[in-house]
Amino acid sequence: QVQLVESGGGSVQAGGSLKLSCVANMYIFGLCGMAWYRQAPGKERELVSTISTDGTTTYADSVKDRFTVSQLNVRNTPSTLYLQMNSLETEDTAVYYCAAADRFDCSSAWRPGENDPGEYNYWGQGTQVSVSS
């Protein structure tokens, strides 16, 4: 069973930076893509960024030009996802979750920018990011 573990969250002042990591406990053979979601108190879960195995990335408008997603997906090493967050704003305060889409045939399923949480097989437990003014 694939498990995802996020780390790197914390408390920073506005304008600061954090880098989140999400490490799987194994190499995900059928990986189509991975994503970062976030959920702020009292708000719905929001898609932040996605990345496909070929490196195609997407970003929410609110984080474009500030956040950078990347991955390490090398056969026989744990699949890993990163989110470099710069110029953090108070509105970025949320719990950040990583997710992975694992399919037998990626060509007929997950697409970059996939926003449906149901299309992701695996989720991490979340890591808190708090940005103060």
CORCOR-V884836 format. One record per pair of residues at least 12 apart in sequence whose C-alpha atoms are under 6 Angstrom apart, sorted by the first residue. I is the first residue (numbers start at 1). J is the second residue. Records with the same first field share a line. If there is no record, write none. Layout:
# CORCOR-V884836
I=J / J
This chain:
# CORCOR-V884836
3=24 / 25
4=23 / 24 / 124
5=22 / 23 / 124
6=21 / 22
7=20 / 21
8=20
9=127 / 128 / 129
10=129
11=130 / 131
12=131
13=131 / 132 / 133
14=88 / 89 / 131 / 132 / 133
15=87 / 88
16=87 / 88
17=85 / 86
18=85
19=83 / 84 / 85
20=82 / 83
21=81 / 82
22=80 / 81
23=80
24=78 / 79
25=78
26=78
27=76 / 77 / 78 / 79
30=102 / 103 / 104
31=101 / 102
32=53 / 101 / 102 / 106
33=51 / 52 / 53 / 101
34=50 / 51 / 99 / 100
35=49 / 50 / 98 / 99
36=48 / 49 / 97 / 98
37=96 / 97
38=94 / 95 / 96 / 97
39=94 / 95
40=94
48=60
50=113
58=113
66=86
67=84 / 85
68=83 / 84
69=82 / 83
70=82
90=131 / 132
93=129 / 130 / 131
94=129
95=126 / 127 / 128
96=126 / 127
97=124 / 126
98=123 / 124
99=122 / 123
100=120 / 122
101=120 / 121
